[in-house]
Amino acid sequence: MGYTAFFRAELDTLRDSGNYRQLAELERRCGAFPKVRWHDGLG
């Protein structure tokens, strides 16, 4: 098994068990605290 397949399988295991963490991409604007703009990466 190559490295790519190994790590893909490990990440799939983490996702399936609910232990895969995804960080939110937030944009903060100076002077507008605590408001943020959320970028979901879908388009």
C-alpha positions as CSV (number, residue, x, y, z in Angstrom):
1,M,0.0,0.0,0.0
2,G,1.4,3.4,-1.0
3,Y,1.5,6.5,1.2
4,T,-1.5,8.1,-0.5
5,A,-3.7,5.1,-0.1
6,F,-2.7,4.7,3.5
7,F,-3.4,8.3,4.5
8,R,-6.6,8.4,2.5
9,A,-7.8,5.3,4.4
10,E,-6.8,6.8,7.8
11,L,-8.7,10.0,7.0
12,D,-11.7,8.1,5.9
13,T,-11.7,6.3,9.2
14,L,-11.5,9.6,11.1
15,R,-14.4,11.0,9.1
16,D,-16.5,7.9,9.6
17,S,-16.0,8.0,13.3
18,G,-16.8,11.7,13.6
19,N,-13.3,12.7,14.6
20,Y,-12.3,14.6,11.5
21,R,-12.0,18.3,12.3
22,Q,-12.6,21.0,9.7
23,L,-11.8,24.6,10.4
24,A,-14.2,27.3,9.4
25,E,-12.8,29.9,7.1
26,L,-13.7,33.2,8.6
27,E,-12.9,36.7,7.4
28,R,-12.8,39.4,10.1
29,R,-13.1,43.1,9.2
30,C,-11.3,45.7,11.1
31,G,-13.7,47.7,13.2
32,A,-16.6,45.3,12.8
33,F,-16.0,43.0,15.8
34,P,-17.5,40.5,16.4
35,K,-19.0,40.2,13.0
36,V,-17.4,37.9,10.5
37,R,-17.9,36.6,6.9
38,W,-18.0,32.9,6.5
39,H,-16.5,31.3,3.4
40,D,-17.8,27.8,2.9
41,G,-15.6,27.0,-0.1
42,L,-18.5,25.8,-2.2
43,G,-18.3,28.4,-4.9
